[in-house]
Amino acid sequence: MLRWQDGEVKRTKKVKKVEHKTVVKNGIGFGSVLAITISWSVHHSIIWAIIHGCFSWLYVVYYAITR
């Protein structure tokens, strides 16, 4: 594309702007938070909460099936 500016013809490029939408960039996800919350309410143990947070959705599904 050519553009007239300050008495000169300058060549410019059109650049498409691409936006990537992400829910969580860093940190833990919703499944982990949910698993930790459920684990804490049942066991009142930080160790179990960490272990269940690592398994995240697996523990949430297990809890939903067994309760």
HTML snippet that shows the backbone in 3Dmol.js (N, CA, C, O; Angstrom):
<script src="https://3Dmol.org/build/3Dmol-min.js"></script>
<div id="view" style="width:600px;height:400px;position:relative"></div>
<script>
const pdb = `
ATOM      1  N   MET A   1       0.848  -1.162   0.000  1.00  0.00           N
ATOM      2  CA  MET A   1       0.000   0.000   0.000  1.00  0.00           C
ATOM      3  C   MET A   1       0.905   1.241   0.000  1.00  0.00           C
ATOM      4  O   MET A   1       1.872   1.311   0.759  1.00  0.00           O
ATOM      5  N   LEU A   2       0.594   2.176  -0.825  1.00  0.00           N
ATOM      6  CA  LEU A   2       1.386   3.400  -0.888  1.00  0.00           C
ATOM      7  C   LEU A   2       0.665   4.516  -0.147  1.00  0.00           C
ATOM      8  O   LEU A   2      -0.562   4.611  -0.184  1.00  0.00           O
ATOM      9  N   ARG A   3       1.437   5.352   0.520  1.00  0.00           N
ATOM     10  CA  ARG A   3       0.860   6.434   1.307  1.00  0.00           C
ATOM     11  C   ARG A   3       1.686   7.694   1.072  1.00  0.00           C
ATOM     12  O   ARG A   3       2.916   7.656   1.060  1.00  0.00           O
ATOM     13  N   TRP A   4       0.991   8.799   0.887  1.00  0.00           N
ATOM     14  CA  TRP A   4       1.650  10.088   0.665  1.00  0.00           C
ATOM     15  C   TRP A   4       1.823  10.778   2.004  1.00  0.00           C
ATOM     16  O   TRP A   4       0.846  11.044   2.704  1.00  0.00           O
ATOM     17  N   GLN A   5       3.090  11.072   2.367  1.00  0.00           N
ATOM     18  CA  GLN A   5       3.339  11.707   3.654  1.00  0.00           C
ATOM     19  C   GLN A   5       4.569  12.593   3.545  1.00  0.00           C
ATOM     20  O   GLN A   5       5.611  12.152   3.061  1.00  0.00           O
ATOM     21  N   ASP A   6       4.458  13.831   3.987  1.00  0.00           N
ATOM     22  CA  ASP A   6       5.559  14.795   4.009  1.00  0.00           C
ATOM     23  C   ASP A   6       6.244  14.927   2.650  1.00  0.00           C
ATOM     24  O   ASP A   6       7.471  14.984   2.572  1.00  0.00           O
ATOM     25  N   GLY A   7       5.467  14.975   1.606  1.00  0.00           N
ATOM     26  CA  GLY A   7       6.030  15.174   0.277  1.00  0.00           C
ATOM     27  C   GLY A   7       6.686  13.940  -0.316  1.00  0.00           C
ATOM     28  O   GLY A   7       7.295  14.024  -1.382  1.00  0.00           O
ATOM     29  N   GLU A   8       6.578  12.815   0.337  1.00  0.00           N
ATOM     30  CA  GLU A   8       7.178  11.582  -0.157  1.00  0.00           C
ATOM     31  C   GLU A   8       6.115  10.491  -0.222  1.00  0.00           C
ATOM     32  O   GLU A   8       5.109  10.522   0.487  1.00  0.00           O
ATOM     33  N   VAL A   9       6.368   9.556  -1.074  1.00  0.00           N
ATOM     34  CA  VAL A   9       5.506   8.383  -1.141  1.00  0.00           C
ATOM     35  C   VAL A   9       6.181   7.292  -0.328  1.00  0.00           C
ATOM     36  O   VAL A   9       7.314   6.897  -0.607  1.00  0.00           O
ATOM     37  N   LYS A  10       5.473   6.817   0.671  1.00  0.00           N
ATOM     38  CA  LYS A  10       6.040   5.785   1.524  1.00  0.00           C
ATOM     39  C   LYS A  10       5.207   4.510   1.391  1.00  0.00           C
ATOM     40  O   LYS A  10       3.982   4.543   1.276  1.00  0.00           O
ATOM     41  N   ARG A  11       5.917   3.404   1.412  1.00  0.00           N
ATOM     42  CA  ARG A  11       5.251   2.110   1.339  1.00  0.00           C
ATOM     43  C   ARG A  11       4.948   1.641   2.767  1.00  0.00           C
ATOM     44  O   ARG A  11       5.830   1.623   3.626  1.00  0.00           O
ATOM     45  N   THR A  12       3.707   1.269   3.002  1.00  0.00           N
ATOM     46  CA  THR A  12       3.310   0.782   4.318  1.00  0.00           C
ATOM     47  C   THR A  12       2.703  -0.611   4.185  1.00  0.00           C
ATOM     48  O   THR A  12       2.205  -0.999   3.128  1.00  0.00           O
ATOM     49  N   LYS A  13       2.759  -1.327   5.264  1.00  0.00           N
ATOM     50  CA  LYS A  13       2.186  -2.678   5.314  1.00  0.00           C
ATOM     51  C   LYS A  13       0.966  -2.673   6.216  1.00  0.00           C
ATOM     52  O   LYS A  13       0.925  -1.973   7.227  1.00  0.00           O
ATOM     53  N   LYS A  14      -0.016  -3.457   5.836  1.00  0.00           N
ATOM     54  CA  LYS A  14      -1.141  -3.687   6.722  1.00  0.00           C
ATOM     55  C   LYS A  14      -0.814  -4.914   7.540  1.00  0.00           C
ATOM     56  O   LYS A  14      -0.459  -5.962   7.000  1.00  0.00           O
ATOM     57  N   VAL A  15      -0.934  -4.777   8.828  1.00  0.00           N
ATOM     58  CA  VAL A  15      -0.625  -5.881   9.730  1.00  0.00           C
ATOM     59  C   VAL A  15      -1.913  -6.290  10.429  1.00  0.00           C
ATOM     60  O   VAL A  15      -2.615  -5.461  11.007  1.00  0.00           O
ATOM     61  N   LYS A  16      -2.210  -7.593  10.364  1.00  0.00           N
ATOM     62  CA  LYS A  16      -3.389  -8.096  11.057  1.00  0.00           C
ATOM     63  C   LYS A  16      -3.048  -8.288  12.526  1.00  0.00           C
ATOM     64  O   LYS A  16      -2.022  -8.871  12.875  1.00  0.00           O
ATOM     65  N   LYS A  17      -3.914  -7.795  13.359  1.00  0.00           N
ATOM     66  CA  LYS A  17      -3.724  -7.957  14.794  1.00  0.00           C
ATOM     67  C   LYS A  17      -4.487  -9.202  15.226  1.00  0.00           C
ATOM     68  O   LYS A  17      -5.700  -9.306  15.043  1.00  0.00           O
ATOM     69  N   VAL A  18      -3.749 -10.139  15.802  1.00  0.00           N
ATOM     70  CA  VAL A  18      -4.339 -11.384  16.253  1.00  0.00           C
ATOM     71  C   VAL A  18      -4.365 -11.382  17.768  1.00  0.00           C
ATOM     72  O   VAL A  18      -3.339 -11.168  18.414  1.00  0.00           O
ATOM     73  N   GLU A  19      -5.530 -11.618  18.331  1.00  0.00           N
ATOM     74  CA  GLU A  19      -5.666 -11.661  19.772  1.00  0.00           C
ATOM     75  C   GLU A  19      -5.936 -13.097  20.201  1.00  0.00           C
ATOM     76  O   GLU A  19      -6.817 -13.766  19.661  1.00  0.00           O
ATOM     77  N   HIS A  20      -5.177 -13.551  21.161  1.00  0.00           N
ATOM     78  CA  HIS A  20      -5.389 -14.872  21.728  1.00  0.00           C
ATOM     79  C   HIS A  20      -6.006 -14.694  23.100  1.00  0.00           C
ATOM     80  O   HIS A  20      -5.439 -14.029  23.967  1.00  0.00           O
ATOM     81  N   LYS A  21      -7.158 -15.285  23.289  1.00  0.00           N
ATOM     82  CA  LYS A  21      -7.818 -15.183  24.586  1.00  0.00           C
ATOM     83  C   LYS A  21      -7.518 -16.438  25.388  1.00  0.00           C
ATOM     84  O   LYS A  21      -7.768 -17.556  24.936  1.00  0.00           O
ATOM     85  N   THR A  22      -6.988 -16.240  26.565  1.00  0.00           N
ATOM     86  CA  THR A  22      -6.713 -17.364  27.456  1.00  0.00           C
ATOM     87  C   THR A  22      -7.420 -17.126  28.780  1.00  0.00           C
ATOM     88  O   THR A  22      -7.560 -15.994  29.243  1.00  0.00           O
ATOM     89  N   VAL A  23      -7.854 -18.214  29.368  1.00  0.00           N
ATOM     90  CA  VAL A  23      -8.549 -18.104  30.640  1.00  0.00           C
ATOM     91  C   VAL A  23      -7.556 -17.953  31.779  1.00  0.00           C
ATOM     92  O   VAL A  23      -7.669 -17.047  32.606  1.00  0.00           O
ATOM     93  N   VAL A  24      -6.597 -18.838  31.809  1.00  0.00           N
ATOM     94  CA  VAL A  24      -5.586 -18.798  32.863  1.00  0.00           C
ATOM     95  C   VAL A  24      -4.223 -18.821  32.208  1.00  0.00           C
ATOM     96  O   VAL A  24      -3.888 -19.770  31.500  1.00  0.00           O
ATOM     97  N   LYS A  25      -3.432 -17.782  32.437  1.00  0.00           N
ATOM     98  CA  LYS A  25      -2.089 -17.740  31.866  1.00  0.00           C
ATOM     99  C   LYS A  25      -1.090 -18.422  32.778  1.00  0.00           C
ATOM    100  O   LYS A  25      -0.318 -19.271  32.332  1.00  0.00           O
ATOM    101  N   ASN A  26      -1.098 -18.068  34.022  1.00  0.00           N
ATOM    102  CA  ASN A  26      -0.170 -18.628  35.006  1.00  0.00           C
ATOM    103  C   ASN A  26      -0.944 -19.047  36.244  1.00  0.00           C
ATOM    104  O   ASN A  26      -2.040 -18.555  36.512  1.00  0.00           O
ATOM    105  N   GLY A  27      -0.355 -19.959  36.984  1.00  0.00           N
ATOM    106  CA  GLY A  27      -0.982 -20.358  38.231  1.00  0.00           C
ATOM    107  C   GLY A  27      -1.782 -21.629  38.080  1.00  0.00           C
ATOM    108  O   GLY A  27      -1.579 -22.412  37.153  1.00  0.00           O
ATOM    109  N   ILE A  28      -2.712 -21.820  39.031  1.00  0.00           N
ATOM    110  CA  ILE A  28      -3.489 -23.044  39.023  1.00  0.00           C
ATOM    111  C   ILE A  28      -4.854 -22.796  38.407  1.00  0.00           C
ATOM    112  O   ILE A  28      -5.360 -21.674  38.414  1.00  0.00           O
ATOM    113  N   GLY A  29      -5.435 -23.845  37.879  1.00  0.00           N
ATOM    114  CA  GLY A  29      -6.719 -23.724  37.211  1.00  0.00           C
ATOM    115  C   GLY A  29      -7.894 -23.912  38.148  1.00  0.00           C
ATOM    116  O   GLY A  29      -7.734 -24.169  39.341  1.00  0.00           O
ATOM    117  N   PHE A  30      -9.069 -23.778  37.580  1.00  0.00           N
ATOM    118  CA  PHE A  30     -10.299 -23.875  38.362  1.00  0.00           C
ATOM    119  C   PHE A  30     -10.466 -25.273  38.948  1.00  0.00           C
ATOM    120  O   PHE A  30     -10.928 -25.411  40.081  1.00  0.00           O
ATOM    121  N   GLY A  31     -10.102 -26.306  38.203  1.00  0.00           N
ATOM    122  CA  GLY A  31     -10.216 -27.675  38.697  1.00  0.00           C
ATOM    123  C   GLY A  31      -9.372 -27.908  39.929  1.00  0.00           C
ATOM    124  O   GLY A  31      -9.809 -28.570  40.871  1.00  0.00           O
ATOM    125  N   SER A  32      -8.176 -27.373  39.928  1.00  0.00           N
ATOM    126  CA  SER A  32      -7.298 -27.520  41.093  1.00  0.00           C
ATOM    127  C   SER A  32      -7.851 -26.784  42.307  1.00  0.00           C
ATOM    128  O   SER A  32      -7.820 -27.308  43.421  1.00  0.00           O
ATOM    129  N   VAL A  33      -8.347 -25.593  42.098  1.00  0.00           N
ATOM    130  CA  VAL A  33      -8.921 -24.820  43.206  1.00  0.00           C
ATOM    131  C   VAL A  33     -10.133 -25.538  43.777  1.00  0.00           C
ATOM    132  O   VAL A  33     -10.310 -25.603  44.994  1.00  0.00           O
ATOM    133  N   LEU A  34     -10.965 -26.073  42.899  1.00  0.00           N
ATOM    134  CA  LEU A  34     -12.148 -26.800  43.348  1.00  0.00           C
ATOM    135  C   LEU A  34     -11.757 -28.058  44.123  1.00  0.00           C
ATOM    136  O   LEU A  34     -12.338 -28.350  45.168  1.00  0.00           O
ATOM    137  N   ALA A  35     -10.777 -28.802  43.613  1.00  0.00           N
ATOM    138  CA  ALA A  35     -10.315 -30.012  44.294  1.00  0.00           C
ATOM    139  C   ALA A  35      -9.726 -29.687  45.658  1.00  0.00           C
ATOM    140  O   ALA A  35      -9.992 -30.394  46.630  1.00  0.00           O
ATOM    141  N   ILE A  36      -8.931 -28.630  45.744  1.00  0.00           N
ATOM    142  CA  ILE A  36      -8.333 -28.230  47.022  1.00  0.00           C
ATOM    143  C   ILE A  36      -9.411 -27.815  48.016  1.00  0.00           C
ATOM    144  O   ILE A  36      -9.334 -28.155  49.197  1.00  0.00           O
ATOM    145  N   THR A  37     -10.407 -27.087  47.545  1.00  0.00           N
ATOM    146  CA  THR A  37     -11.493 -26.643  48.419  1.00  0.00           C
ATOM    147  C   THR A  37     -12.291 -27.828  48.957  1.00  0.00           C
ATOM    148  O   THR A  37     -12.586 -27.895  50.150  1.00  0.00           O
ATOM    149  N   ILE A  38     -12.639 -28.764  48.067  1.00  0.00           N
ATOM    150  CA  ILE A  38     -13.374 -29.952  48.500  1.00  0.00           C
ATOM    151  C   ILE A  38     -12.528 -30.759  49.483  1.00  0.00           C
ATOM    152  O   ILE A  38     -13.019 -31.182  50.529  1.00  0.00           O
ATOM    153  N   SER A  39     -11.267 -30.967  49.145  1.00  0.00           N
ATOM    154  CA  SER A  39     -10.384 -31.750  50.000  1.00  0.00           C
ATOM    155  C   SER A  39     -10.251 -31.129  51.383  1.00  0.00           C
ATOM    156  O   SER A  39     -10.280 -31.835  52.391  1.00  0.00           O
ATOM    157  N   TRP A  40     -10.106 -29.816  51.432  1.00  0.00           N
ATOM    158  CA  TRP A  40      -9.951 -29.146  52.726  1.00  0.00           C
ATOM    159  C   TRP A  40     -11.225 -29.264  53.558  1.00  0.00           C
ATOM    160  O   TRP A  40     -11.163 -29.459  54.772  1.00  0.00           O
ATOM    161  N   SER A  41     -12.378 -29.147  52.902  1.00  0.00           N
ATOM    162  CA  SER A  41     -13.632 -29.231  53.646  1.00  0.00           C
ATOM    163  C   SER A  41     -13.887 -30.641  54.183  1.00  0.00           C
ATOM    164  O   SER A  41     -14.569 -30.801  55.196  1.00  0.00           O
ATOM    165  N   VAL A  42     -13.349 -31.658  53.517  1.00  0.00           N
ATOM    166  CA  VAL A  42     -13.552 -33.037  53.965  1.00  0.00           C
ATOM    167  C   VAL A  42     -12.487 -33.473  54.961  1.00  0.00           C
ATOM    168  O   VAL A  42     -12.818 -34.041  56.002  1.00  0.00           O
ATOM    169  N   HIS A  43     -11.203 -33.216  54.660  1.00  0.00           N
ATOM    170  CA  HIS A  43     -10.102 -33.776  55.438  1.00  0.00           C
ATOM    171  C   HIS A  43      -9.428 -32.796  56.412  1.00  0.00           C
ATOM    172  O   HIS A  43      -8.806 -33.232  57.380  1.00  0.00           O
ATOM    173  N   HIS A  44      -9.539 -31.505  56.175  1.00  0.00           N
ATOM    174  CA  HIS A  44      -8.851 -30.484  56.984  1.00  0.00           C
ATOM    175  C   HIS A  44      -7.349 -30.766  57.081  1.00  0.00           C
ATOM    176  O   HIS A  44      -6.759 -30.674  58.158  1.00  0.00           O
ATOM    177  N   SER A  45      -6.741 -31.110  55.942  1.00  0.00           N
ATOM    178  CA  SER A  45      -5.317 -31.431  55.893  1.00  0.00           C
ATOM    179  C   SER A  45      -4.682 -30.753  54.680  1.00  0.00           C
ATOM    180  O   SER A  45      -5.170 -30.871  53.556  1.00  0.00           O
ATOM    181  N   ILE A  46      -3.596 -30.048  54.930  1.00  0.00           N
ATOM    182  CA  ILE A  46      -2.900 -29.364  53.838  1.00  0.00           C
ATOM    183  C   ILE A  46      -2.268 -30.370  52.880  1.00  0.00           C
ATOM    184  O   ILE A  46      -2.272 -30.165  51.666  1.00  0.00           O
ATOM    185  N   ILE A  47      -1.726 -31.457  53.425  1.00  0.00           N
ATOM    186  CA  ILE A  47      -1.088 -32.479  52.575  1.00  0.00           C
ATOM    187  C   ILE A  47      -2.094 -33.084  51.607  1.00  0.00           C
ATOM    188  O   ILE A  47      -1.816 -33.191  50.413  1.00  0.00           O
ATOM    189  N   TRP A  48      -3.280 -33.489  52.116  1.00  0.00           N
ATOM    190  CA  TRP A  48      -4.302 -34.047  51.237  1.00  0.00           C
ATOM    191  C   TRP A  48      -4.783 -33.001  50.231  1.00  0.00           C
ATOM    192  O   TRP A  48      -5.061 -33.334  49.079  1.00  0.00           O
ATOM    193  N   ALA A  49      -4.881 -31.763  50.648  1.00  0.00           N
ATOM    194  CA  ALA A  49      -5.320 -30.707  49.729  1.00  0.00           C
ATOM    195  C   ALA A  49      -4.327 -30.543  48.581  1.00  0.00           C
ATOM    196  O   ALA A  49      -4.734 -30.365  47.433  1.00  0.00           O
ATOM    197  N   ILE A  50      -3.032 -30.602  48.878  1.00  0.00           N
ATOM    198  CA  ILE A  50      -2.009 -30.497  47.825  1.00  0.00           C
ATOM    199  C   ILE A  50      -2.079 -31.698  46.889  1.00  0.00           C
ATOM    200  O   ILE A  50      -2.018 -31.548  45.669  1.00  0.00           O
ATOM    201  N   ILE A  51      -2.205 -32.883  47.465  1.00  0.00           N
ATOM    202  CA  ILE A  51      -2.277 -34.098  46.629  1.00  0.00           C
ATOM    203  C   ILE A  51      -3.512 -34.061  45.738  1.00  0.00           C
ATOM    204  O   ILE A  51      -3.424 -34.347  44.544  1.00  0.00           O
ATOM    205  N   HIS A  52      -4.658 -33.711  46.308  1.00  0.00           N
ATOM    206  CA  HIS A  52      -5.887 -33.653  45.509  1.00  0.00           C
ATOM    207  C   HIS A  52      -5.844 -32.510  44.493  1.00  0.00           C
ATOM    208  O   HIS A  52      -6.431 -32.617  43.417  1.00  0.00           O
ATOM    209  N   GLY A  53      -5.160 -31.431  44.826  1.00  0.00           N
ATOM    210  CA  GLY A  53      -4.991 -30.336  43.865  1.00  0.00           C
ATOM    211  C   GLY A  53      -4.194 -30.756  42.650  1.00  0.00           C
ATOM    212  O   GLY A  53      -4.450 -30.285  41.542  1.00  0.00           O
ATOM    213  N   CYS A  54      -3.220 -31.648  42.849  1.00  0.00           N
ATOM    214  CA  CYS A  54      -2.433 -32.157  41.717  1.00  0.00           C
ATOM    215  C   CYS A  54      -3.279 -33.020  40.785  1.00  0.00           C
ATOM    216  O   CYS A  54      -3.080 -33.020  39.570  1.00  0.00           O
ATOM    217  N   PHE A  55      -4.224 -33.754  41.368  1.00  0.00           N
ATOM    218  CA  PHE A  55      -5.103 -34.589  40.546  1.00  0.00           C
ATOM    219  C   PHE A  55      -6.292 -33.816  39.985  1.00  0.00           C
ATOM    220  O   PHE A  55      -6.967 -34.295  39.074  1.00  0.00           O
ATOM    221  N   SER A  56      -6.545 -32.669  40.502  1.00  0.00           N
ATOM    222  CA  SER A  56      -7.601 -31.721  40.135  1.00  0.00           C
ATOM    223  C   SER A  56      -8.918 -32.382  39.732  1.00  0.00           C
ATOM    224  O   SER A  56      -9.632 -32.898  40.592  1.00  0.00           O
ATOM    225  N   TRP A  57      -9.254 -32.375  38.437  1.00  0.00           N
ATOM    226  CA  TRP A  57     -10.564 -32.827  37.981  1.00  0.00           C
ATOM    227  C   TRP A  57     -10.817 -34.301  38.290  1.00  0.00           C
ATOM    228  O   TRP A  57     -11.965 -34.701  38.479  1.00  0.00           O
ATOM    229  N   LEU A  58      -9.766 -35.110  38.342  1.00  0.00           N
ATOM    230  CA  LEU A  58      -9.957 -36.528  38.680  1.00  0.00           C
ATOM    231  C   LEU A  58     -10.546 -36.667  40.083  1.00  0.00           C
ATOM    232  O   LEU A  58     -11.460 -37.459  40.312  1.00  0.00           O
ATOM    233  N   TYR A  59     -10.004 -35.883  41.017  1.00  0.00           N
ATOM    234  CA  TYR A  59     -10.517 -35.929  42.377  1.00  0.00           C
ATOM    235  C   TYR A  59     -11.928 -35.349  42.453  1.00  0.00           C
ATOM    236  O   TYR A  59     -12.765 -35.871  43.190  1.00  0.00           O
ATOM    237  N   VAL A  60     -12.203 -34.296  41.718  1.00  0.00           N
ATOM    238  CA  VAL A  60     -13.540 -33.692  41.738  1.00  0.00           C
ATOM    239  C   VAL A  60     -14.572 -34.688  41.237  1.00  0.00           C
ATOM    240  O   VAL A  60     -15.639 -34.821  41.837  1.00  0.00           O
ATOM    241  N   VAL A  61     -14.276 -35.391  40.152  1.00  0.00           N
ATOM    242  CA  VAL A  61     -15.196 -36.400  39.619  1.00  0.00           C
ATOM    243  C   VAL A  61     -15.354 -37.553  40.609  1.00  0.00           C
ATOM    244  O   VAL A  61     -16.468 -38.019  40.848  1.00  0.00           O
ATOM    245  N   TYR A  62     -14.236 -38.015  41.187  1.00  0.00           N
ATOM    246  CA  TYR A  62     -14.287 -39.081  42.195  1.00  0.00           C
ATOM    247  C   TYR A  62     -15.184 -38.676  43.368  1.00  0.00           C
ATOM    248  O   TYR A  62     -16.012 -39.460  43.831  1.00  0.00           O
ATOM    249  N   TYR A  63     -15.004 -37.448  43.837  1.00  0.00           N
ATOM    250  CA  TYR A  63     -15.800 -36.971  44.972  1.00  0.00           C
ATOM    251  C   TYR A  63     -17.282 -36.917  44.588  1.00  0.00           C
ATOM    252  O   TYR A  63     -18.139 -37.295  45.387  1.00  0.00           O
ATOM    253  N   ALA A  64     -17.585 -36.457  43.389  1.00  0.00           N
ATOM    254  CA  ALA A  64     -18.980 -36.348  42.947  1.00  0.00           C
ATOM    255  C   ALA A  64     -19.629 -37.733  42.833  1.00  0.00           C
ATOM    256  O   ALA A  64     -20.816 -37.886  43.122  1.00  0.00           O
ATOM    257  N   ILE A  65     -18.858 -38.737  42.414  1.00  0.00           N
ATOM    258  CA  ILE A  65     -19.402 -40.088  42.254  1.00  0.00           C
ATOM    259  C   ILE A  65     -19.612 -40.755  43.610  1.00  0.00           C
ATOM    260  O   ILE A  65     -20.614 -41.437  43.823  1.00  0.00           O
ATOM    261  N   THR A  66     -18.668 -40.557  44.521  1.00  0.00           N
ATOM    262  CA  THR A  66     -18.727 -41.263  45.803  1.00  0.00           C
ATOM    263  C   THR A  66     -19.606 -40.579  46.838  1.00  0.00           C
ATOM    264  O   THR A  66     -19.929 -41.206  47.847  1.00  0.00           O
ATOM    265  N   ARG A  67     -20.001 -39.357  46.651  1.00  0.00           N
ATOM    266  CA  ARG A  67     -20.843 -38.660  47.634  1.00  0.00           C
ATOM    267  C   ARG A  67     -22.280 -38.667  47.245  1.00  0.00           C
ATOM    268  O   ARG A  67     -23.118 -38.124  47.966  1.00  0.00           O
TER     269      ARG A  67
END
`;
const viewer = $3Dmol.createViewer("view");
viewer.addModel(pdb, "pdb");
viewer.setStyle({}, {cartoon: {color: "spectrum"}});
viewer.zoomTo();
viewer.render();
</script>
